[in-house]
Amino acid sequence: MDDNYQTYMNRVARMTLPEAYTSGVQHLKESSKFVLNPGKERKAVSFPGYTLITPPPGEEDSKNSAFYSKLQDYQQEILHLPMGSDFIIPVPRDSFHLTLADLIWENAYRDAAETNPDFEAQLQLCFSDIFQQYQKSAIADNPPRWQMLGLMLMPRAVAVCLVPENKDSYEQIVNFRRAIYQNPKLMALGIEQQYNFTAHITLGYFSEIPPDLNRDNFATTLSSLNQKWTEDLPTLTVHRAELRKFDDMTRFYRESDSPVLVFSN
């Protein structure tokens, strides 16, 4: 289901072109993952599940501190735009991550956990096996490296999209995803591939879209930021892949017995 290397590179390159923003701003929608509480602040709603991600920044991933520091600078630039502060809900810095494989969430997760009391234990065991098998075929200390390409506008969020440093970095992740989604035991738990891979890190979600939003101006501003950032684009090294649980879109945590795949020490 995932693209080959060249198709991926061509597809994501189009996402950062001015015409992509011009088209994208016409389809913005309020994210349903946040609600306005009585204090007029946006609060994350319950949205539980499991995902496979790179560890968030800070103590959990100090090796990519320069990358995440630059990413936070970019997030602040967007939030300080005249139109950005009112309708973009920022992702907390300590929740920044690259999703390597979407697994199960919301109603599908609730149903699976309710009908199968051993669901979480079986999920952990599946990934322990998958990681062990993949580790045998992986090249030692050759972690995938991904570079930020530019802003990516989605209907309910704004993110930065990433491109692999080389073909090998791309194929490592795609082969890893294939090992996950083609695993019979994981499929029996109700986990299947629903999206092809688009490497990105979400910076913020849209709240209520202002009726007077100047969409053309917003598109032009995003394009200008992209041009500015191309002078110094940071690189993310994927040292680890971790099975993480989440209760909403602001915190992704690793349970003590959750398996980890190490691409490099």
C-alpha positions in Angstrom: 0.0 0.0 0.0 2.9 2.4 0.7 4.5 4.2 -2.2 7.8 3.3 -3.7 10.6 5.7 -2.9 10.4 8.0 -6.0 6.6 8.1 -5.9 6.7 9.2 -2.2 9.3 11.9 -3.0 7.2 13.3 -5.8 4.0 13.2 -3.8 5.2 15.0 -0.7 7.1 17.6 -2.8 3.7 18.7 -4.2 2.4 19.2 -0.7 4.7 22.1 -0.1 4.0 24.0 -3.3 2.1 27.3 -3.1 -0.9 25.8 -5.0 -1.2 23.1 -2.3 -1.8 25.7 0.3 -4.1 27.7 -2.0 -6.2 24.6 -2.4 -5.9 23.3 1.2 -7.1 26.5 2.9 -10.4 26.1 1.2 -11.1 22.9 3.1 -10.1 23.7 6.7 -12.3 22.1 9.4 -12.4 22.4 13.2 -10.7 19.5 14.8 -13.1 17.2 16.8 -10.2 16.2 19.1 -10.6 19.4 21.2 -13.6 21.1 22.8 -14.1 24.6 24.2 -14.5 24.3 28.0 -16.4 26.8 30.2 -13.1 28.8 30.7 -13.0 29.4 27.0 -9.9 27.2 26.6 -9.6 24.3 24.2 -9.3 20.9 26.0 -8.4 17.6 24.5 -11.3 15.1 24.3 -11.0 11.4 25.1 -9.5 9.7 22.0 -7.7 6.5 23.3 -5.6 4.0 21.4 -2.2 2.7 20.6 0.4 3.9 18.0 3.9 3.2 17.0 6.1 6.4 17.2 9.5 7.8 17.7 10.0 8.8 21.3 9.0 12.4 22.1 11.7 15.0 22.7 13.3 15.8 26.0 14.9 13.1 28.2 13.2 10.4 26.1 15.0 11.6 22.9 17.9 13.9 23.7 19.8 12.9 20.6 17.3 14.8 18.4 17.1 17.9 20.7 18.4 20.2 17.9 15.7 19.0 15.6 12.9 19.5 18.1 14.2 22.8 19.2 14.0 24.0 15.6 10.5 22.5 15.3 9.4 24.4 18.3 10.7 27.7 16.8 8.6 26.9 13.7 5.6 26.2 15.7 5.9 29.5 17.5 6.2 31.4 14.2 2.9 29.9 13.1 1.2 30.7 16.4 2.4 34.3 16.2 0.9 34.9 12.8 -2.0 37.3 12.9 -4.4 34.5 11.9 -2.6 31.8 13.8 -3.0 32.6 17.4 -6.8 32.5 17.3 -7.5 29.2 15.7 -4.5 26.9 15.9 -4.3 24.8 19.1 -0.6 24.0 19.6 0.6 20.4 20.2 2.7 20.4 23.5 6.4 20.3 22.7 6.9 17.1 24.7 4.3 15.4 22.5 6.1 16.0 19.2 6.7 12.7 17.4 6.9 10.9 14.1 4.2 8.3 13.7 5.8 5.2 12.1 2.5 3.2 12.0 -1.0 4.0 13.0 -2.5 1.1 14.9 -5.9 1.3 16.6 -7.9 4.2 18.1 -11.2 5.5 19.4 -14.2 3.2 18.9 -12.1 0.4 17.3 -9.8 0.4 20.3 -12.7 0.6 22.8 -14.5 -2.3 21.2 -11.4 -4.4 21.0 -10.5 -3.8 24.7 -14.1 -4.4 25.8 -14.6 -7.7 23.9 -11.1 -9.1 24.5 -9.8 -8.7 28.1 -6.4 -9.9 26.9 -6.2 -7.4 24.1 -3.4 -5.2 25.5 -1.3 -8.1 26.6 -1.7 -9.8 23.2 -0.8 -6.5 21.5 2.4 -6.2 23.6 3.4 -9.8 22.8 2.8 -9.3 19.1 5.1 -6.3 19.0 7.8 -8.1 21.0 7.8 -10.8 18.4 7.7 -8.3 15.4 10.6 -6.3 16.9 12.7 -9.3 17.5 12.2 -10.6 14.0 12.8 -7.2 12.4 16.0 -6.7 14.5 17.5 -9.8 13.0 17.3 -8.4 9.5 18.2 -4.8 10.3 21.6 -3.4 9.6 23.3 -2.6 12.9 23.6 1.0 13.8 22.2 2.3 10.5 19.2 4.4 11.7 16.8 6.0 9.2 17.3 9.7 8.8 14.5 12.1 7.7 14.8 15.7 6.8 12.1 18.3 7.2 10.8 19.4 3.8 8.2 22.0 4.7 4.8 22.8 6.0 2.0 20.4 5.3 -1.6 21.6 5.5 -4.3 19.1 6.4 -8.0 19.8 6.8 -7.9 19.7 10.6 -4.2 20.3 11.4 -0.9 21.9 10.3 2.3 19.8 10.3 5.7 19.6 8.9 6.3 16.8 6.4 9.5 14.9 6.2 11.5 13.2 3.4 14.1 10.5 3.8 17.7 11.4 3.6 18.2 8.6 1.1 16.4 5.6 -0.4 17.7 3.2 2.3 16.2 5.4 5.0 12.8 5.2 3.3 12.9 1.5 2.6 13.8 0.7 6.2 10.6 2.4 7.5 8.4 0.9 4.7 9.8 -2.6 5.3 9.2 -2.1 9.0 5.6 -1.1 8.3 5.1 -4.1 6.1 6.3 -6.4 8.9 3.7 -4.8 11.1 0.6 -4.7 8.9 1.2 -8.1 7.4 1.6 -9.8 10.8 -1.3 -12.4 11.0 -1.6 -12.2 14.9 -1.8 -8.4 14.7 -4.4 -8.6 12.0 -6.4 -11.0 14.2 -6.5 -8.2 16.8 -8.3 -5.9 14.4 -5.2 -3.9 13.3 -4.9 -3.1 9.7 -3.2 -0.5 7.5 -5.6 2.4 6.7 -3.3 5.0 5.4 -0.2 5.0 3.2 2.8 6.5 4.8 3.3 10.3 4.9 6.0 11.2 7.4 4.9 14.2 9.3 5.0 15.8 12.8 1.9 17.7 13.8 2.4 21.3 15.1 -1.2 22.2 15.8 -4.9 21.5 15.3 -7.5 23.9 14.0 -10.1 25.2 16.4 -13.2 27.0 15.1 -12.4 28.4 11.7 -13.1 32.2 11.8 -15.8 33.1 9.3 -13.7 36.2 8.2 -10.5 34.2 7.8 -8.6 35.6 4.8 -7.8 32.2 3.3 -5.7 33.5 0.4 -3.6 35.5 2.8 -3.2 32.5 5.0 -2.0 30.4 2.0 0.4 33.0 1.0 1.8 33.3 4.5 2.4 29.6 4.8 4.2 29.6 1.4 6.4 32.5 2.6 7.3 30.6 5.7 8.3 27.6 3.7 10.6 29.7 1.6 12.2 31.2 4.7 12.7 27.8 6.4 14.4 26.1 3.4 17.6 27.8 4.3 18.1 25.6 7.4 16.0 22.4 7.5 16.7 20.1 10.4 17.1 16.3 10.3 15.5 13.7 12.5 17.3 10.5 13.2 15.0 7.5 14.0 16.9 5.8 16.8 13.9 4.0 18.3 10.4 2.9 17.5 8.1 2.5 20.5 4.7 1.1 21.1 2.8 3.9 22.9 -0.6 4.3 24.4 -2.6 7.6 24.3 -5.8 8.8 25.9 -6.0 12.0 23.8 -3.9 13.9 21.3 -1.7 15.7 23.8 0.2 12.8 25.6 1.7 9.6 24.3 3.1 7.4 27.0 5.1 4.2 27.1 4.0 1.5 29.6 6.8 -0.2 31.6 6.5 -3.5 29.7 6.0 -2.0 26.2 8.5 -3.3 23.6 11.0 -1.0 21.9 12.8 -1.4 18.6 16.3 0.1 18.6 17.7 1.2 15.2 20.8 2.6 16.8 22.3 3.1 20.3 
